[in-house]
Amino acid sequence: MSDQRVYNFSAGPSMLPLSALERAASEITNYRGSGQSVMEMSHRSKVFIQIFEETQAKLRRLMNVPEGYKILFLQTGATGQFSAIPLNLIGRTGKADYAVTGNFSNLAYKEAEKFGQINVAASTADRNHTYIPSQDQLRLDPEASYFYYCANNTIYGTEWQYIPETGDVPIACDMSSNILSRPVDVSRYGIIYAGAQKNMAPAGLTVVIIREDLAGHALPYTPVMMDYKAMIDKDSMYNTPPCWCIYMLGLTLDWVEENGGVPGMEALKRKRSGMLYDTLDSSRLFQCAAEKPFRSGMNVTFRTASEELDAKFVKEATEAGFVNLKGHRSVGGMRASIYNAMPVEGVEKLCDFIRKFDREN
Ligand SMILES: *Cc1c(COP(=O)(O)O)cnc(C)c1O
């Protein structure tokens, strides 16, 4: 079964650790003697509550989540958080600052505009989102209820290499595509969230890490499913949580733990992305999209000078077992998403393929 697997460079849903998939397979009809699949269990049962609590505890341990922060397992999708964040946080002053550095932060910004006065603290649209603004370039309003940014731009392939300084203004951050890929000082943030389908679990789970004092100030018309306070009070079980995804997250976190924790993930990230960027930089045909200092360690965007050649590359790569390398439809070219679960070997082999293609075309 596992030896027929392809190297999947999809931006999400994306590869999961093989050990997590195999563990799930072995437990799929009878979870550890319970006589049931995790898919069939009551979310209120003792056996599931244990899965839930252990998964929360593992994530807290791996990310060093300090006291005073809650971990929520929600179903909103990362996109649902584009609404939930303003609904819950903007009430303080009615204003918020957004850094627009790509597609998803732009969507978040547009959504937030429904709920208050939004200031674009920085936009990288002037150079087609190929860079990240420096601290000096951020136009910050000290009266903002929060500052919002997206830590890794999945489509454009850029990544913030620093946490902005915002004084007393809490930071809200979309870490969907780079969570668990580098150590993060959670205490610098008001709220961190991530759709699970990039670095953590199957689609259907959204992880939110929130400083508790930020909850409880939602706008009066906030739907209960978007109200952080309601979710905290019921420990993410106001309704049925995404049980299977939470279980899968637990298995992924076991794998992260066995592989050096988050520092181990960062070392692998550097190795994979370093190798791939070096290969592309020393090729004749390929150009990376992102400016060098801002390149993402998770989503590598690149292209040749011709769309025909790009299409040929994607086609031949697919035939060779490297799938989902086509760039996002909005930007074209190629994108190799090399999340935590992508084996180093997959990138080594892709680099060999790129060198061969470069010689032959
Ligand atoms: C994929 C992605 C999203 C959208 O996630 P959904 O769960 O599909 O809503 C948002 N932000 C970033 C950075 C992403 O990579």
PDBQT file of the ligand as one rigid body, heavy atoms in Angstrom, charges set to zero:
ROOT
HETATM    1  C1  LIG A 401      -5.642  27.353   2.991  1.00  0.00    +0.000 C 
HETATM    2  C2  LIG A 401      -5.573  28.651   3.691  1.00  0.00    +0.000 A 
HETATM    3  C3  LIG A 401      -6.724  29.332   4.105  1.00  0.00    +0.000 A 
HETATM    4  C4  LIG A 401      -8.121  28.816   3.807  1.00  0.00    +0.000 C 
HETATM    5  O1  LIG A 401      -8.376  27.717   4.571  1.00  0.00    +0.000 OA
HETATM    6  P1  LIG A 401      -9.843  27.064   4.634  1.00  0.00    +0.000 P 
HETATM    7  O2  LIG A 401      -9.740  26.137   5.795  1.00  0.00    +0.000 OA
HETATM    8  O3  LIG A 401     -10.062  26.399   3.331  1.00  0.00    +0.000 OA
HETATM    9  O4  LIG A 401     -10.818  28.152   4.877  1.00  0.00    +0.000 OA
HETATM   10  C5  LIG A 401      -6.575  30.512   4.799  1.00  0.00    +0.000 A 
HETATM   11  N1  LIG A 401      -5.359  31.016   5.064  1.00  0.00    +0.000 NA
HETATM   12  C6  LIG A 401      -4.228  30.401   4.655  1.00  0.00    +0.000 A 
HETATM   13  C7  LIG A 401      -2.916  31.011   4.968  1.00  0.00    +0.000 C 
HETATM   14  C8  LIG A 401      -4.302  29.203   3.959  1.00  0.00    +0.000 A 
HETATM   15  O5  LIG A 401      -3.182  28.599   3.553  1.00  0.00    +0.000 OA
ENDROOT
TORSDOF 0
